[in-house]
Amino acid sequence: MMDREESGVGRLAAVACLMVLVLSGAWPAKAQTLSVEETETLVRSVYYEGMPEEQAARIGPAGCARLVEMLATSEESRSHGQILVAIGICGPPGGFEAIRDWADMPRVGEIDRATFRAWQALPYALGHLARRDRRALARLETRLNDAEAPSWTFRHHRGARLVAQSRRSAATGLALTGLSAAREALDRAEARVTERGFRAHLEDARRLHRQSARAHGVRGGVVGPRP
């Protein structure tokens, strides 16, 4: 039977696909910007289907700056997964550095549930951010090709199991960008992969990439207005 963590991975993938479909629609031209207080409430709340990303897209500059502060604060660790994604969506100055520093923080032994959930959310945050900062795209490709297991564990998630999860979620994160450089990264990975299950995941990622490119109006690797 699929446990809660594995079902969580599936929900993240489903939310990612739903995000592409939602973003392909038209949003009100004058959506109200979220205040700092509303931003904090958004990322701290508990959601059954994941944080509503259309609301995260309304976070203003002050709220985006506050998210960077919250990600560096251990007291906010329960919400770090949603904070990561929100930073990826709003792309504040220093956003990549904040995400990178969180990801590179040394972790050894058994981690807690909140940290594991944030680790699962990390590639989706990078996928959003990559449309503004190509360093995030490079980070995703590195994760896609990384065969080294993390030095930490979470319950039965360890070793090769974590490597497989990491590489699959990196492929999905690349696909979400819709960028031509991301498609090329997926192509390079597919040319090297022999494992059947991962090849099938890469094929799914390529289909998601085409949807993302249309949704975000990507032309030749540049994000522009949709026709």
C-alpha positions as CSV (number, residue, x, y, z in Angstrom):
1,M,0.0,0.0,0.0
2,M,1.3,3.5,-0.8
3,D,2.3,5.4,2.3
4,R,1.6,9.0,3.0
5,E,5.0,10.2,1.8
6,E,4.7,8.4,-1.5
7,S,1.1,9.7,-2.0
8,G,2.5,13.1,-1.3
9,V,4.9,12.8,-4.2
10,G,2.0,11.8,-6.4
11,R,0.0,14.8,-5.2
12,L,2.9,17.1,-6.0
13,A,3.0,15.8,-9.5
14,A,-0.7,16.2,-9.9
15,V,-0.6,19.7,-8.6
16,A,2.2,20.5,-11.0
17,C,0.1,19.3,-13.9
18,L,-2.9,21.2,-12.7
19,M,-0.8,24.4,-12.4
20,V,0.0,24.2,-16.1
21,L,-3.6,24.0,-17.0
22,V,-4.6,26.8,-14.6
23,L,-1.9,29.1,-15.9
24,S,-3.1,28.7,-19.4
25,G,-6.2,30.7,-18.6
26,A,-6.6,34.4,-18.3
27,W,-6.2,36.1,-14.9
28,P,-7.8,39.4,-13.9
29,A,-5.6,42.3,-15.0
30,K,-5.9,44.0,-11.6
31,A,-5.7,41.2,-9.1
32,Q,-5.1,42.5,-5.6
33,T,-1.5,42.2,-4.3
34,L,-1.1,40.2,-1.1
35,S,0.2,42.0,1.9
36,V,3.1,40.7,4.0
37,E,0.5,39.4,6.6
38,E,-1.5,37.7,3.9
39,T,1.7,36.2,2.4
40,E,2.6,34.8,5.8
41,T,-0.9,33.3,6.2
42,L,-0.8,31.8,2.7
43,V,2.5,29.9,3.2
44,R,1.7,28.8,6.8
45,S,-1.8,27.4,6.1
46,V,-2.5,23.7,5.7
47,Y,-3.9,22.6,2.3
48,Y,-5.3,19.3,1.2
49,E,-4.3,19.7,-2.5
50,G,-1.3,22.0,-2.0
51,M,-0.8,25.7,-1.7
52,P,-2.9,27.6,-4.3
53,E,-0.3,28.9,-6.6
54,E,-2.6,31.5,-8.3
55,Q,-2.6,33.2,-4.9
56,A,1.2,33.0,-4.6
57,A,1.5,34.7,-7.9
58,R,-0.2,37.8,-6.3
59,I,2.5,38.2,-3.6
60,G,4.0,41.7,-3.8
61,P,7.6,42.8,-3.4
62,A,7.4,43.2,0.4
63,G,5.8,39.8,0.8
64,C,8.5,38.2,-1.5
65,A,11.2,39.7,0.6
66,R,9.6,38.4,3.8
67,L,9.5,34.9,2.3
68,V,13.3,35.0,2.0
69,E,13.6,35.9,5.6
70,M,11.1,33.1,6.6
71,L,13.1,30.4,4.7
72,A,16.2,31.3,6.7
73,T,14.3,31.0,10.0
74,S,14.2,27.6,11.7
75,E,11.0,28.6,13.5
76,E,9.3,28.6,10.1
77,S,10.5,25.1,9.2
78,R,7.0,23.6,9.3
79,S,6.2,25.9,6.3
80,H,9.5,25.7,4.4
81,G,8.1,23.6,1.6
82,Q,5.4,26.1,0.7
83,I,7.8,29.0,1.3
84,L,10.2,27.5,-1.3
85,V,7.5,27.2,-3.9
86,A,6.2,30.7,-3.2
87,I,9.8,32.1,-3.6
88,G,10.1,30.3,-6.9
89,I,6.8,31.8,-8.1
90,C,7.5,35.5,-7.1
91,G,11.2,35.4,-7.8
92,P,12.5,38.0,-5.3
93,P,16.0,39.5,-5.4
94,G,18.2,36.9,-3.6
95,G,15.5,34.2,-4.2
96,F,17.9,31.7,-5.9
97,E,20.5,32.2,-3.2
98,A,17.9,31.6,-0.5
99,I,16.7,28.4,-2.1
100,R,20.3,27.3,-2.8
101,D,21.4,27.9,0.9
102,W,18.4,25.9,2.2
103,A,19.1,23.0,-0.2
104,D,22.8,23.0,0.6
105,M,22.4,23.0,4.4
106,P,24.2,20.0,5.8
107,R,21.8,17.3,6.9
108,V,22.8,13.9,8.4
109,G,20.8,11.1,9.8
110,E,17.0,11.0,10.2
111,I,15.3,14.3,9.2
112,D,11.8,15.4,10.2
113,R,8.7,15.3,8.2
114,A,8.6,19.0,7.4
115,T,12.1,18.9,6.0
116,F,11.3,15.9,3.9
117,R,8.3,17.7,2.5
118,A,10.3,20.7,1.7
119,W,12.9,18.6,-0.1
120,Q,10.1,17.2,-2.2
121,A,8.9,20.7,-3.0
122,L,12.4,22.0,-3.9
123,P,12.4,21.0,-7.6
124,Y,9.0,22.6,-8.2
125,A,10.3,25.8,-6.6
126,L,13.3,25.7,-8.9
127,G,11.1,25.0,-11.9
128,H,9.1,28.2,-11.2
129,L,12.2,30.2,-10.6
130,A,14.0,29.0,-13.7
131,R,11.9,31.2,-15.9
132,R,13.5,34.3,-14.1
133,D,16.9,32.9,-13.1
134,R,18.6,30.3,-15.3
135,R,20.8,29.3,-12.4
136,A,17.7,27.4,-11.1
137,L,17.5,25.5,-14.4
138,A,21.2,24.5,-14.1
139,R,20.5,23.3,-10.6
140,L,17.7,21.1,-11.8
141,E,19.8,19.5,-14.5
142,T,22.5,18.7,-11.9
143,R,19.8,17.1,-9.7
144,L,18.5,15.2,-12.7
145,N,21.9,13.6,-13.3
146,D,23.0,13.1,-9.7
147,A,23.3,9.5,-8.7
148,E,24.6,10.2,-5.2
149,A,22.2,9.5,-2.4
150,P,21.7,12.1,0.3
151,S,23.4,11.7,3.6
152,W,20.1,11.8,5.4
153,T,17.1,9.5,5.6
154,F,13.4,9.8,6.3
155,R,11.7,6.6,7.6
156,H,12.1,4.1,4.7
157,H,13.2,6.7,2.2
158,R,17.0,6.3,1.8
159,G,19.7,5.5,-0.6
160,A,18.6,4.5,-4.1
161,R,15.0,5.2,-3.3
162,L,15.8,8.9,-2.6
163,V,18.0,9.1,-5.7
164,A,15.1,7.9,-7.9
165,Q,12.7,10.3,-6.3
166,S,15.1,13.2,-6.7
167,R,15.8,12.6,-10.4
168,R,12.1,12.1,-11.2
169,S,11.1,15.3,-9.5
170,A,14.0,17.2,-11.2
171,A,12.6,16.1,-14.6
172,T,9.2,17.3,-13.7
173,G,10.6,20.6,-12.4
174,L,12.5,21.1,-15.7
175,A,9.3,20.3,-17.7
176,L,7.4,23.0,-15.7
177,T,9.7,25.7,-17.0
178,G,8.6,25.3,-20.7
179,L,12.1,26.5,-21.6
180,S,14.0,25.2,-24.6
181,A,17.1,24.7,-22.5
182,A,15.0,22.5,-20.1
183,R,13.8,20.4,-23.1
184,E,17.5,20.0,-24.2
185,A,18.4,18.8,-20.6
186,L,15.6,16.2,-20.7
187,D,16.8,15.1,-24.2
188,R,20.3,14.6,-22.9
189,A,19.1,12.6,-19.9
190,E,16.9,10.4,-22.1
191,A,19.8,9.6,-24.4
192,R,21.7,8.2,-21.5
193,V,19.0,6.4,-19.5
194,T,18.4,2.7,-19.9
195,E,16.1,2.0,-16.9
196,R,12.6,1.6,-18.4
197,G,10.6,3.2,-15.6
198,F,12.8,6.4,-15.6
199,R,12.6,6.6,-19.4
200,A,8.8,6.5,-19.2
201,H,8.9,9.3,-16.6
202,L,11.1,11.4,-19.0
203,E,8.6,10.8,-21.8
204,D,5.9,12.1,-19.5
205,A,8.0,15.1,-18.6
206,R,8.5,15.9,-22.3
207,R,4.8,16.0,-22.8
208,L,4.4,18.2,-19.7
209,H,7.1,20.5,-21.1
210,R,5.1,21.0,-24.3
211,Q,2.1,22.0,-22.3
212,S,4.2,24.4,-20.1
213,A,5.7,26.0,-23.1
214,R,2.3,26.8,-24.5
215,A,0.9,28.0,-21.2
216,H,3.8,30.4,-20.6
217,G,4.1,31.6,-24.1
218,V,7.7,30.3,-24.5
219,R,9.2,31.0,-27.9
220,G,12.8,29.9,-28.5
221,G,13.5,29.7,-24.8
222,V,12.2,33.2,-24.1
223,V,9.2,33.8,-21.9
224,G,6.7,36.1,-23.7
225,P,3.0,37.0,-23.8
226,R,0.7,34.3,-24.9
227,P,-1.0,35.0,-28.3
